[in-house]
Amino acid sequence: MNAQAVKADIIQWITGLDDQSILLELKRIKEQSTKKIDWWDTISIEERQSIERGLEDSKNGRTVPHSEVRKKYEKWL
């Protein structure tokens, strides 16, 4: 079934709906699909915590200069 046929089928089905709970759920799905989602909201808690730890490390000077890292790993680069 092509996309236009699927859309037409869904439109026809929605037009005949009287169930308020289904209509409200469809409205929620529509609103969710058009809402811009920030990538931060799509990552896991562990990923967020890891990023926050890295930012805290950087803020407190717990970093290694790029040149040192390149020197250490240059044989694999």
Stockholm file with secondary structure:
# STOCKHOLM 1.0

chainA/1-77         MNAQAVKADIIQWITGLDDQSILLELKRIKEQSTKKIDWWDTISIEERQSIERGLEDSKNGRTVPHSEVRKKYEKWL
#=GR chainA/1-77 SS CCHHHHHHHHHHHHHTCCCHHHHHHHHHHHHHHHSCCCGGGGSCHHHHHHHHHHHHHHHTTCCCCHHHHHHHHGGGC
#=GC SS_cons        CCHHHHHHHHHHHHHTCCCHHHHHHHHHHHHHHHSCCCGGGGSCHHHHHHHHHHHHHHHTTCCCCHHHHHHHHGGGC
//
